[in-house]
Amino acid sequence: MSVNRCVYLFSRLQRHVRTRTTATAAGTCHASAFFHKRRPAGSVLCSRPGSSSGSSQKPPDTSLFVPISLKTDCSADGSVGLELTQPLHKSELLKVLNRFYKKKEMQKMASDHGLDARLFHQAFISFRKFVLEVTSLPADLHIILSDICSGAGHVDDIYPYFMRHAKIIFPMLDCMDDLRKISDLRVPANWYPEARAIQRKVIFHAGPTNSGKTYHAIQRYLGAKSGVYCGPLKLLAHEIFEKTNIAGVPCDLVTGEERTFMDPDGRVSGHVACTIEMCSVNTPYEVAVIDEIQMIRDPSRGWAWTRALLGLCAEEIHVCGEPAAIDFIRELMYTTGEEMEVNTYERLTPFTISDQAVESLDNLRPGDCIVCFSKNDIYSISRQIEARGLECAVIYGSLPPGTKLSQAKKFNDPDDPCKIMVATDAIGMGLNLSIRRIIFNSLIKPNVNEKGEKQMETISTSQALQISGRAGRYASKFKDGEATTMHRDDLPVLKEILSHSVEPIQDIFVSLSQVDGMFFVCNIDDFKFLADMIQHIPLNLRSRYVFCTAPINKKQPFVCTSFLKFARQFSRDEPLTFDWVARHVSWPLSAPKNIKDLVHLEAVHDVLDLYLWLSYRFMDMFPDTALVRQTQQELDGIIQEGVRNITRLIRATDPTATDPLRTQGSRGGAAGGNTGSSKALTAGKGQRARRDPGETDSSLASRLVRDGLLTPTLLQQLQREWSKDQQEVTNQSALDAEPHNNNTKGKRKKKKK
């Protein structure tokens, strides 16, 4: 080979090495910038009191690392290595590579650079395949391998080239430092530099329901030059929005589905009422109010309270909630270096626990509110109430806000004949109701634990106080509040629950990442559910993330189907117009004829809510916000009409739904039980007295019908068969009791066989 040829080949080799080094460095910089931009904000939930202590770094879960496949039919260097040295024999190469793999020193060095045993094995398999199958190796690697095969090099010299290959098939190795930084959630207070730049004053307004704690915080909010109110519900945000504007203080409204600006030109007002998730942590305020602070422990939504408390840029932060949260919030404030002032309040009106259960719907009085934890119980009880010639208002969680307010107004109106309410625990916060007596139809409710699992549990002291405290309201018709139960066996259990003090906020620590002992990562099951639903739809990363954070009810099939269609239409880059949405929901819709129709209308209302929520994230793709909002208001009116006629809807759904259950309950058979109550907790205290015919039934048959496992028609058929079987047994017993001769008995036995 000529000298000129050698110089040419070596110049190509130098350019190749410089190009690879530059490309690797550039790729690392881009990845680092990406991960710093994607740092999470407010994604942890306060969990339990404890000092802030760092957690040791844990190794990453390498099962998530998937190697990239490389082509083996091309090389940028061509045959440079072969021209500089000599051909390589695969048998010799295999021996050299296997010696390298077996060296413990190589595995230890690789481990120090992020390759654990699993990744080291995968990287070696890929590296060996590349070396043995590639058409022409990179010149530098070819030369090194040639030297080792000829005895002029050491097997350890392979390590830099092996690591270079490993970082190509596992590009995340170059970003591990950045991944560790964005996974370090130990000091969430540092995520909000704007809030840390000012010295905030934190005032905790602590007290039970109907103690005026929120009133005092709102008075300071109204007197400030600027302020933000953060509430858990749209109803509460609407209420503060209206009260603030009535008081002569311009106030805007911001929820996930709605933006209302008081200024005709759309300029932002100094005050804003919003749902907790929608508060801005970048806008400066004089006063901020965070309502229902105890919800900071909620596995799904608590992140929003954590974010607001740590991140709001306000000179004064007024938090309102249960006294049980005082110590925890004070300790949380230590992490920000801010002191906390506590104002405690006593209940403004007297409250008592009755010594007698209601036992029968015939004993209802004006101002009574029956609290159920099942929508089916609400349907059943409301029908039985109206069968007695009484009107009742109905409130449950899936009703639109307008319908809830309409039902509350009907119940509160002294001139309206409606004096009874049937509701779920949705009345626990957000509605001002003139209730004289809270009646618990059940003390068992479904809850979702920290793992996202649904389980039936006796209500906690906090929940019981929150609900029962709605009885008796200051400056209302019923100032003296009372709480009791529908069933006699539940009353001592309720008294026991309410006799305990609310335990300080303290939850199970769930270590899903590097978090401080006061925090745990929030439940993301709903996020994963939506992600799985649209994983096959081509969306860019930002759009996919936004769709996965949409607030939808995953228990509603129609809502889930609509969500999927929205995402599919969006992925085609086709705007979701009003006409498109109207065709999808079959608008216009008529008044419901039965409960199934009412439930569907509620689902359609949720779909329109979803459209409005997405319209504020993708304005160009959801352009007809005004038309959809107008349609939603019309739909709200249709739903209100359905709720006003709910008894007729229940009767139309199944006119025999109640009577068979009542008959079954009156039999007092062995299948009867006290579902939805705490009978299991009071076992041994004697059987419950026989039910009044007008009392709500909670037998096994009733539960099966309520849960949709058994229809009333099938129940009647089972009853007929049961009666027939009982008659046959009776007849058979009578025959066995009669004197018979042996021949007769033999014939009978033969017949039975």
C-alpha positions in Angstrom: 0.0 0.0 0.0 1.4 3.4 -1.0 2.1 6.2 1.6 -0.5 8.5 0.0 -3.1 5.8 0.3 -2.3 5.3 4.1 -2.5 9.0 4.7 -5.9 9.2 3.0 -7.3 6.2 5.0 -6.1 7.7 8.3 -7.6 11.1 7.5 -10.9 9.4 6.8 -10.6 7.5 10.1 -10.0 10.8 12.1 -13.0 12.5 10.4 -15.1 9.4 11.3 -14.2 9.6 15.0 -14.8 13.3 15.3 -18.2 13.0 13.6 -19.3 10.3 15.9 -18.1 12.2 19.0 -19.9 15.4 17.9 -23.1 13.5 17.1 -23.1 11.8 20.5 -22.6 15.1 22.3 -25.3 16.9 20.4 -27.7 14.1 21.1 -27.0 14.3 24.8 -27.6 18.0 24.9 -30.9 17.7 23.1 -32.1 15.0 25.5 -31.0 17.0 28.5 -32.9 20.1 27.4 -36.0 18.0 26.7 -36.1 16.4 30.2 -35.5 19.7 31.9 -38.5 21.2 30.1 -40.6 18.3 31.1 -40.0 18.6 34.9 -43.3 17.6 36.7 -45.2 20.2 38.6 -47.5 19.5 41.5 -47.8 15.8 40.9 -47.4 14.6 44.5 -49.9 14.4 47.3 -49.3 15.3 50.9 -49.5 12.2 53.0 -48.3 12.2 56.6 -46.6 14.4 59.1 -42.9 13.9 59.4 -39.6 15.7 59.1 -38.2 16.3 55.6 -35.5 13.8 55.1 -33.7 12.8 51.9 -34.2 9.4 50.5 -31.3 7.3 49.2 -31.3 7.0 45.4 -32.7 3.8 44.2 -31.7 2.1 40.9 -34.0 2.7 37.9 -36.3 0.0 36.8 -34.4 -1.3 33.8 -37.2 -3.5 32.7 -38.6 -0.4 31.0 -35.4 -0.1 28.8 -35.9 -1.6 25.3 -32.9 -1.9 23.0 -32.9 -0.3 19.6 -32.3 -2.6 16.6 -29.2 -1.8 14.5 -28.6 -2.6 10.8 -25.8 -4.9 10.1 -25.6 -4.5 6.3 -23.7 -1.1 6.1 -20.9 0.8 7.6 -19.8 4.4 7.1 -16.1 3.4 6.9 -16.5 0.9 4.1 -13.5 -1.4 4.0 -11.1 1.0 5.7 -10.3 -1.3 8.6 -9.8 -4.3 6.3 -7.4 -2.3 4.1 -5.4 -1.2 7.2 -5.1 -4.6 8.8 -6.3 -8.0 7.8 -9.5 -10.0 7.5 -11.1 -11.2 10.8 -12.2 -14.8 11.3 -15.5 -15.1 13.1 -14.4 -18.1 15.2 -11.5 -16.1 16.6 -13.8 -13.1 17.1 -16.3 -15.2 19.0 -13.6 -16.5 21.4 -12.4 -12.9 22.1 -15.9 -11.6 22.7 -16.8 -14.4 25.0 -13.6 -13.8 27.1 -14.6 -10.1 27.4 -18.1 -11.0 28.5 -16.9 -13.4 31.3 -14.5 -10.8 32.8 -16.0 -9.6 36.2 -14.0 -6.3 35.9 -15.8 -5.4 32.6 -19.2 -6.1 34.2 -18.3 -3.9 37.2 -17.2 -1.0 35.0 -20.3 -1.3 32.9 -22.4 -1.3 36.1 -20.8 2.0 37.2 -22.0 3.5 33.9 -25.6 2.4 34.2 -25.5 -1.1 32.8 -26.8 -3.5 35.4 -26.5 -7.3 34.8 -29.7 -7.4 32.7 -28.7 -4.5 30.4 -25.1 -5.7 30.2 -26.3 -9.1 28.9 -28.6 -7.5 26.4 -26.0 -5.0 25.2 -23.4 -7.8 24.8 -25.8 -10.0 22.8 -26.4 -7.0 20.5 -22.7 -6.1 20.3 -21.7 -9.7 19.5 -24.3 -9.9 16.8 -23.2 -6.6 15.3 -19.5 -7.6 15.2 -20.2 -11.0 13.7 -22.8 -10.1 11.2 -22.0 -6.5 10.0 -20.8 -6.3 6.4 -17.8 -4.1 7.4 -16.9 -3.0 10.9 -16.1 0.6 11.8 -12.4 1.1 11.2 -11.3 1.8 14.8 -13.1 -1.3 16.1 -11.8 -3.5 13.3 -8.2 -2.4 14.1 -8.6 -3.1 17.9 -10.2 -6.5 17.3 -7.4 -7.4 14.8 -4.8 -6.5 17.3 -6.4 -8.6 20.0 -6.7 -11.6 17.7 -3.1 -11.3 16.7 -1.9 -11.0 20.3 -0.9 -7.3 20.0 -3.8 -6.1 22.1 -5.7 -6.8 25.3 -9.3 -8.0 25.6 -10.1 -5.1 27.9 -9.5 -2.7 25.0 -12.9 -3.7 23.7 -14.7 -2.0 26.6 -14.9 1.6 25.1 -16.3 0.2 21.9 -18.8 -2.0 23.7 -20.0 1.0 25.8 -20.3 3.1 22.6 -22.5 0.4 21.1 -24.5 0.1 24.4 -25.3 3.8 24.4 -26.5 3.6 20.8 -29.0 0.8 21.5 -29.8 2.3 24.9 -29.7 6.0 24.3 -31.4 6.7 27.6 -28.0 5.9 29.3 -26.7 9.3 28.4 -29.8 10.9 30.0 -29.8 9.0 33.3 -28.5 12.0 35.3 -31.4 14.1 33.9 -33.9 11.3 34.6 -32.7 11.1 38.2 -33.1 14.9 38.6 -36.7 15.0 37.2 -37.6 11.9 39.3 -36.4 13.6 42.5 -39.6 14.8 44.1 -38.2 15.3 47.6 -38.5 19.0 47.8 -41.7 20.1 46.0 -41.6 23.5 47.5 -38.6 24.3 45.3 -40.8 23.7 42.2 -42.3 27.2 42.7 -39.6 29.8 42.7 -42.1 32.7 42.3 -43.8 31.7 45.5 -40.5 31.2 47.3 -39.4 34.7 46.2 -42.0 36.3 48.5 -42.7 36.0 52.2 -46.2 34.7 52.4 -48.5 34.8 55.5 -50.5 31.7 56.0 -53.7 31.8 58.1 -55.6 28.5 58.9 -59.3 28.9 59.5 -60.2 25.8 61.4 -63.7 24.7 62.5 -66.6 22.2 61.9 -69.3 22.6 59.3 -71.4 25.7 59.8 -68.9 27.5 61.9 -68.3 30.5 59.7 -64.6 29.7 58.9 -65.0 30.1 55.2 -67.1 33.3 55.7 -64.2 35.0 57.6 -61.7 34.0 54.9 -64.0 35.3 52.1 -64.4 38.7 53.9 -60.7 39.2 53.7 -60.7 38.1 50.1 -63.4 40.7 49.3 -61.5 43.5 51.0 -58.2 42.8 49.1 -57.0 44.6 46.0 -56.7 41.2 44.2 -57.6 37.7 45.2 -58.2 34.1 44.1 -60.7 31.7 45.6 -59.8 28.0 45.1 -62.7 25.5 45.7 -63.2 21.8 45.3 -66.4 22.0 43.2 -67.7 24.1 40.3 -70.8 24.9 42.5 -68.6 26.5 45.1 -66.6 28.5 42.5 -69.9 29.7 41.0 -71.3 30.7 44.4 -68.2 32.8 45.3 -68.2 34.2 41.8 -71.8 35.4 42.2 -71.4 36.7 45.7 -68.2 38.6 44.9 -69.9 40.4 42.0 -73.0 41.1 44.0 -70.7 42.7 46.6 -69.5 45.1 43.9 -66.1 43.5 43.4 -65.5 42.5 39.8 -64.7 38.8 39.7 -64.0 36.3 36.9 -64.9 32.6 36.9 -62.5 29.9 35.8 -63.3 26.2 35.7 -62.1 23.3 33.5 -65.1 23.9 31.2 -65.8 27.6 31.6 -64.2 31.0 31.5 -66.4 34.0 32.4 -64.9 37.5 32.3 -66.8 40.4 33.8 -65.0 43.0 31.7 -66.8 43.3 28.3 -63.4 43.5 26.5 -62.2 40.3 28.1 -59.7 41.9 30.4 -58.8 39.9 33.5 -60.4 41.1 36.8 -58.5 41.5 40.0 -60.4 38.7 41.6 -61.1 35.2 40.3 -63.1 32.3 41.6 -61.9 28.9 40.3 -61.8 25.2 40.9 -58.6 24.2 42.7 -57.1 22.5 39.6 -57.4 25.7 37.6 -55.6 28.1 39.9 -52.6 30.0 38.5 -49.4 29.7 40.4 -47.8 32.4 38.3 -50.2 35.3 38.8 -49.5 37.5 41.9 -52.4 38.1 44.3 -52.8 40.0 47.6 -55.1 37.2 49.1 -55.7 33.6 48.2 -58.4 31.4 49.8 -58.0 27.6 49.6 -61.2 25.8 50.7 -61.6 22.3 52.2 -57.8 21.9 52.8 -58.3 18.4 54.3 -58.8 17.1 50.8 -55.0 17.4 50.4 -54.9 13.7 51.4 -57.2 12.6 48.5 -55.4 9.9 46.5 -56.6 11.3 43.1 -57.1 15.1 43.6 -54.9 15.9 46.5 -52.1 17.1 44.2 -54.1 20.2 43.4 -54.3 21.3 47.0 -50.5 20.6 47.4 -49.8 22.6 44.3 -52.0 25.5 45.4 -50.7 25.6 49.0 -47.0 25.5 47.9 -47.2 27.5 44.7 -49.8 30.4 45.0 -48.1 33.8 44.7 -50.1 35.6 47.3 -49.1 37.8 50.2 -51.8 36.1 52.4 -52.8 32.4 52.0 -56.1 31.7 53.9 -56.8 27.9 54.2 -60.1 26.6 55.5 -60.8 23.1 56.8 -61.0 20.6 59.6 -58.9 21.2 62.7 -57.4 17.7 62.1 -55.3 19.2 59.3 -53.7 22.0 61.4 -50.5 20.1 62.5 -49.9 18.7 59.1 -50.2 22.0 57.3 -48.0 23.7 59.9 -45.3 21.1 59.3 -45.7 21.4 55.6 -45.1 25.1 55.9 -41.8 24.4 57.6 -40.5 23.2 54.3 -41.2 26.7 52.8 -39.9 28.6 55.9 -43.3 30.2 56.4 -45.1 30.5 59.7 -48.8 29.8 60.1 -51.4 31.6 62.2 -54.4 29.5 63.3 -58.0 30.9 63.9 -60.4 28.4 65.4 -64.2 28.6 65.2 -67.1 26.9 67.0 -70.3 25.8 65.4 -72.8 28.7 65.2 -75.9 26.5 65.7 -76.7 23.7 68.1 -76.4 20.1 66.9 -77.7 16.9 68.5 -77.8 13.2 67.7 -81.3 11.8 68.0 -82.1 8.9 70.4 -84.5 7.3 68.0 -84.1 6.1 64.4 -86.7 7.0 61.8 -87.5 3.4 61.0 -90.3 4.2 58.6 -90.8 6.8 55.8 -94.1 7.6 57.4 -92.2 9.3 60.2 -90.6 11.9 57.9 -91.0 15.6 58.8 -90.4 18.8 56.8 -86.7 19.7 56.5 -85.6 16.0 56.5 -82.8 14.9 54.2 -82.2 11.2 53.7 -78.6 10.5 52.7 -77.9 7.5 50.6 -74.6 6.2 49.1 -76.3 4.6 46.1 -78.2 6.2 43.2 -80.5 3.2 43.1 -81.4 3.7 46.8 -82.2 7.3 45.9 -84.6 6.2 43.1 -86.3 3.6 45.4 -86.7 5.9 48.4 -87.9 8.9 46.4 -90.6 6.8 44.8 -91.8 5.5 48.2 -91.9 9.1 49.5 -94.0 10.4 46.7 -96.2 7.4 47.0 -97.2 8.8 50.4 -98.2 12.1 48.7 -95.0 14.0 49.6 -92.8 15.9 47.2 -89.0 15.4 47.5 -86.0 17.0 45.9 -83.2 14.8 44.6 -79.5 15.5 44.5 -76.7 13.2 43.5 -73.2 13.6 42.1 -73.7 12.9 38.4 -76.5 15.6 38.0 -75.4 18.8 36.2 -74.6 21.7 38.4 -77.7 23.6 37.2 -80.0 20.8 38.1 -78.4 20.5 41.6 -78.9 24.2 42.2 -82.5 24.0 40.9 -83.3 21.1 43.3 -81.6 22.9 46.2 -83.6 26.1 45.5 -86.8 24.1 45.4 -86.1 22.5 48.7 -85.0 25.8 50.3 -88.0 27.8 49.1 -90.5 28.2 52.0 -93.4 28.6 49.6 -92.6 25.4 47.7 -94.5 22.2 48.8 -91.2 20.2 48.5 -90.0 19.8 52.1 -88.1 16.5 51.9 -84.7 15.8 50.2 -83.1 12.6 49.1 -79.4 13.0 48.3 -76.0 11.3 48.3 -73.0 12.7 50.2 -72.7 15.3 47.3 -74.4 17.6 49.8 -71.4 17.4 52.1 -69.9 20.5 50.6 -70.9 23.1 48.1 -74.6 23.6 48.7 -76.4 25.8 51.2 -79.4 23.8 52.3 -82.1 24.5 55.0 -82.0 21.0 56.5 -83.5 20.3 59.9 -82.5 16.6 60.2 -80.0 14.4 58.4 -81.1 10.8 58.2 -78.5 8.2 57.2 -80.1 5.5 55.2 -76.8 3.6 55.3 -73.4 3.9 57.1 -71.5 2.0 54.4 -70.2 3.6 51.3 -67.9 2.7 48.5 -64.4 4.2 48.8 -61.3 4.1 46.6 -58.1 3.4 48.5 -54.6 4.6 47.7 -54.1 1.8 45.2 -57.2 2.8 43.3 -59.2 -0.2 44.5 -62.9 0.1 45.3 -64.0 -1.2 48.6 -67.0 -0.9 50.9 -66.3 0.7 54.2 -68.1 2.3 57.2 -68.0 6.1 56.8 -65.3 7.8 58.8 -65.8 10.3 61.6 -64.7 13.1 59.2 -67.3 12.0 56.6 -70.1 11.6 59.2 -69.4 15.1 60.6 -69.2 16.7 57.2 -72.6 15.3 56.2 -74.5 15.5 59.5 -73.1 19.0 60.0 -75.3 20.2 57.1 -78.3 19.9 59.5 -79.2 23.2 61.1 -77.8 26.3 59.3 -77.2 29.8 60.7 -79.7 32.4 59.5 -82.0 29.7 58.0 -85.4 28.4 59.0 -83.9 25.4 60.8 -81.2 26.6 63.2 -81.1 23.5 65.4 -79.5 20.6 63.6 -80.2 16.9 64.2 -78.8 13.6 62.9 -80.1 10.1 63.0 -80.4 6.9 61.0 -83.2 5.2 59.1 -82.6 1.8 60.7 -82.6 1.1 64.4 -79.4 -1.0 64.4 -77.4 1.8 62.7 -78.1 4.4 65.4 -75.6 3.2 68.0 -73.0 2.8 65.3 -73.5 6.4 64.2 -73.2 7.6 67.8 -70.0 5.7 68.2 -68.6 7.2 64.9 -69.5 10.7 65.9 -68.1 10.2 69.5 -64.6 10.0 68.1 -62.5 13.0 67.3 -61.2 13.3 63.7 -57.8 11.8 63.5 -54.9 14.0 62.3 -54.2 13.7 58.6 -51.9 10.7 58.3 -51.9 8.3 55.4 -49.9 5.4 54.0 -46.7 6.4 52.3 -46.5 5.0 48.8 -43.0 5.2 47.4 -43.3 5.3 43.6 -40.4 7.7 43.2 -37.9 9.6 45.3 -40.3 11.5 47.5 -40.1 13.0 50.9 -41.8 11.3 53.9 -44.6 13.9 53.8 -45.6 13.2 50.2 -46.8 10.3 48.0 -47.3 10.2 44.3 -51.0 10.6 43.4 -53.2 7.8 42.0 -52.9 7.8 38.2 -55.3 4.9 37.4 -57.7 7.2 35.5 -54.7 8.6 33.5 -53.6 5.1 32.6 -57.1 4.1 31.7 -57.4 6.9 29.2 -53.9 6.3 27.9 -54.7 2.7 27.2 -57.9 3.7 25.4 -56.2 5.9 22.9 -52.8 4.3 22.7 -53.6 3.1 19.1 -54.5 6.6 17.9 -51.7 8.7 16.3 -51.3 11.8 18.5 -48.2 13.9 19.3 -46.9 13.7 22.9 -48.5 17.0 24.1 -51.9 16.2 22.7 -51.8 12.7 24.0 -51.0 14.0 27.5 -53.8 16.5 27.5 -56.3 14.0 26.4 -55.2 11.6 29.1 -55.8 14.3 31.8 -59.4 14.9 30.7 -61.9 14.7 33.6 -64.3 12.0 32.4 -66.4 9.4 34.2 -64.9 6.1 33.0 -67.9 4.2 34.4 -70.1 5.7 31.6 -69.7 3.7 28.4 -71.2 6.5 26.2 -68.7 9.1 27.7 -65.8 6.7 27.0 -67.0 6.1 23.5 -67.3 9.8 22.9 -63.8 10.4 24.3 -62.4 7.9 21.8 -64.3 9.5 18.9 -63.0 12.9 19.9 -59.4 11.7 19.9 -59.8 9.9 16.6 -61.4 13.0 14.9 -58.6 15.2 16.5 -55.9 12.9 15.2 -57.2 13.4 11.6 -56.7 17.1 12.1 -60.5 17.6 11.5 -62.2 20.2 13.7 -64.9 19.0 15.9 -67.8 21.3 14.9 -71.1 21.7 16.5 -72.8 19.7 13.7 -70.4 16.9 14.2 -71.1 16.8 18.0 -74.9 17.1 17.4 -74.9 14.1 15.1 -72.8 12.1 17.7 -75.2 12.8 20.6 -78.3 12.7 18.4 -79.3 16.3 19.3 -82.0 17.5 19.8 -83.0 15.1 22.6 -86.4 14.7 24.1 -87.5 14.5 27.8 -86.6 11.2 29.5 -89.3 8.5 29.6 -87.6 6.3 32.1 -84.5 6.2 34.4 -82.4 4.7 31.6 -83.1 7.8 29.4 -82.3 10.1 32.4 -78.9 8.4 32.9 -78.2 8.8 29.2 -79.0 12.5 29.3 -76.6 12.9 32.2 -73.9 11.1 30.1 -74.6 13.4 27.2 -74.2 16.4 29.5 -70.8 15.0 30.5 -69.8 14.6 26.9 -70.6 18.3 26.3 -68.5 19.1 29.4 -65.7 17.2 27.9 -66.0 19.2 24.6 -65.8 22.5 26.6 -62.9 21.3 28.6 -60.9 20.3 25.5 -61.9 23.6 23.7 -59.8 25.6 26.2 -56.8 23.4 25.4 -57.3 23.2 21.6 -59.3 26.2 20.6 -58.8 25.7 16.8 -60.0 22.1 16.9 -63.0 22.7 19.1 -64.3 25.9 17.6 -68.1 26.0 18.5 -67.8 26.5 22.2 -70.8 29.0 22.4 -73.2 26.7 20.5 -72.2 23.7 22.7 -72.6 25.7 25.9 -76.1 26.9 24.7 -77.0 23.2 24.0 -75.7 22.2 27.4 -78.0 24.7 29.0 -81.0 23.4 27.1 -80.0 19.9 28.1 -79.8 20.9 31.7 -83.4 22.1 31.5 -84.5 18.7 30.1 -82.7 16.9 32.9 -84.3 19.2 35.5 -87.7 18.2 34.1 -86.8 14.6 34.3 -85.6 14.9 37.9 -88.8 16.7 38.9 -90.8 13.7 37.5 -88.4 11.1 38.8 -91.1 9.0 40.4 -92.9 8.7 37.1 -89.6 7.7 35.4 -89.0 5.0 38.1 -92.5 3.7 37.6 -92.1 3.7 33.8 -88.7 1.8 34.2 -90.3 -1.0 36.1 -93.7 -0.7 37.8 -93.1 -3.8 39.9 -89.6 -2.9 41.1 -90.5 -2.1 44.6 -93.5 -4.3 45.5 -91.7 -7.7 45.1 -88.8 -6.5 47.2 -91.1 -5.3 49.9 -92.9 -8.6 49.9 -89.6 -10.5 50.1 -88.4 -8.3 53.0 -91.6 -8.8 54.9 -91.2 -12.6 54.8 -88.1 -12.2 57.0 -86.4 -15.2 55.2 -82.9 -16.3 55.8 -81.7 -14.4 52.8 -82.7 -11.1 54.4 -79.9 -8.8 55.5 -79.0 -5.3 56.3 -76.8 -4.3 53.5 -75.7 -0.7 53.4 -75.8 -0.6 57.2 -73.4 -1.6 59.9 -75.3 -4.7 61.2 -72.0 -6.7 60.9 -70.5 -4.3 63.4 -73.3 -4.9 65.9 -73.7 -8.6 65.6 -74.9 -10.3 68.7 -77.2 -7.4 69.7 -80.3 -9.2 68.4 -82.2 -9.3 65.2 -83.7 -6.2 63.7 -87.4 -5.9 64.3 -89.7 -6.7 61.4 -89.9 -3.9 58.9 -92.8 -1.6 58.4 -94.3 -2.3 55.0 -93.5 1.3 54.0 -89.9 1.1 55.1 -87.0 0.7 52.6 -86.0 -2.8 52.2 -82.3 -3.9 52.2 -82.6 -7.7 51.9 -80.4 -9.9 49.7 -83.0 -9.8 47.0 -83.1 -6.0 47.1 -79.4 -5.8 46.9 -79.3 -8.2 43.9 -81.9 -6.0 42.0 -80.1 -2.8 43.0 -76.8 -4.1 41.7 -78.3 -5.3 38.4 -77.6 -8.9 39.1 -81.3 -9.8 39.3 -84.3 -8.3 37.6 -87.7 -8.0 39.3 -89.2 -10.3 36.8 -86.6 -13.0 37.6 -87.2 -12.3 41.3 -90.9 -13.0 40.9 -90.2 -16.2 39.0 -87.8 -17.3 41.8 -90.5 -16.5 44.4 -93.0 -18.6 42.5 -90.6 -21.5 42.2 -89.7 -21.2 45.9 -93.3 -21.3 46.9 -93.9 -24.3 44.6 -90.9 -26.1 46.1 -92.1 -25.2 49.6 -95.6 -26.6 48.8 -94.1 -29.8 47.4 -92.0 -30.3 50.6 -95.1 -29.7 52.7 -97.1 -32.2 50.7 -94.2 -34.7 50.9 -93.9 -34.3 54.6 -97.6 -34.9 55.0 -97.4 -38.1 53.0 -94.4 -39.3 55.0 -96.4 -38.8 58.2 -99.2 -41.0 57.1 -99.2 -44.8 57.9 -98.3 -46.9 54.8 -97.6 -50.5 54.2 -94.2 -51.7 53.1 -95.4 -52.1 49.5 -96.4 -48.4 49.3 -93.1 -47.3 50.8 -91.2 -49.4 48.4 -93.1 -47.9 45.5 -92.5 -44.4 46.7 -88.7 -45.0 47.1 -88.6 -46.5 43.7 -90.4 -43.5 42.3 -88.0 -41.1 44.0 -85.1 -42.9 42.4 
